[in-house]
Amino acid sequence: MGGHGLARIAGALVLAAGLLLASSPACTNEGGPRERPRQPATGSSPFTGEQAELDRPVLAVKVDVVPSARPPTGLDAADLVYVEPVEGGEVRLVAVFAARRPEVVGPVRSARESDIALLAQFGRPALAFSGSAPELDPALREASLVLLTEARTGRAFFRDSARVAPYNLYARPDELLSAAEEADASRPRDVGFRFGAAPRGGEPTSRRTVSYLGARVGFDWDSAAGRWGVSLDGTPLTLADDRRAEAATAVVQRVRVRRSSISDVAGYPSPIVETVGEGDAVVLRDGRAYEARWSRHEESAGTSFTLPSGEPALFAPGPVWIVLAPD
């Protein structure tokens, strides 16, 4: 083969090598490394004990469940739900989302002073709410919260024309968190829960009810589903999609409740729930009730639950409901 033939072959090989490098997924046309798609960090959720993406921001939403507000929407996607007392002996929910988010959640209602200390253990979560008493606004702005209201997030909220105000405000969690990105809402972190096999002992329990002045919150054990069905005022809490609200673990956390200097429009003083401190608790899981103690020594710390033996009160993996019940 002549010199010109060898040159042509060498040139073809160089060209082929260049094309191969240019098409390589690790390189760009400029020869530099190409950014690979980021794989989400996964592991055991600190909120549910289940496998989940751990780099999703934490979103808390205030949800009303008085009779006029039922049925609520989106609670079946919550990792964790707190039941807190409000004015007039009624209750309101703080639904916490991280691993999953529903398309819509609501009806969304106003924030309370209790929310500030309660949510501090999550770092700096986003909080979606309809508004607050003017006297509470300065404290909310200073709190470790990303505040998301209808006035601040625009299209993330909408009104349902089939409902009457104030029970007609709903939110789209994906759009809420898009608005919260610049504010850097915290990712899931340890809030004190421990998960594992059911401990020995416990009292066989098929039903547990917590009574407030104007509401009753109940849990009924469904052995077939392996879940506690949630009830309000003696009636199953059915969601907008006709499914019943459920929990793998339900906790009755006895707390001190005191009066705030803030009152609602009807003149009822707002209760303040003290979630920093310690007290008695009952952990409901697997059809049994376990006497326990809760402890939280500062707002930035999580809440631990321990058995009389001193061992952690292990929760069943899955969604958790915590009822903040007056001591």
Beta strands, then each sheet from edge to edge (+ up, - down):
strand 1: 42-44
strand 2: 51-53
strand 3: 59-64
strand 4: 80-85
strand 5: 91-97
strand 6: 126-128
strand 7: 146-148
strand 8: 157-159
strand 9: 169-171
strand 10: 203-204
strand 11: 207-211
strand 12: 216-222
strand 13: 227-232
strand 14: 235-236
strand 15: 246-247
strand 16: 249-263
strand 17: 269-274
strand 18: 277-285
strand 19: 288-296
strand 20: 304-306
strand 21: 320-326
sheet 1: 1+ 2-
sheet 2: 7+ 6+ 3+ 5- 4+ 21+ 16+ 17-
sheet 3: 7+ 6+ 3+ 5- 4+ 21+ 16+ 18- 19+ 10-
sheet 4: 7+ 6+ 3+ 5- 4+ 21+ 16+ 18- 19+ 20-
sheet 5: 8+ 9-
sheet 6: 11+ 12- 13+ 14-
sheet 7: 11+ 12- 13+ 15-
end
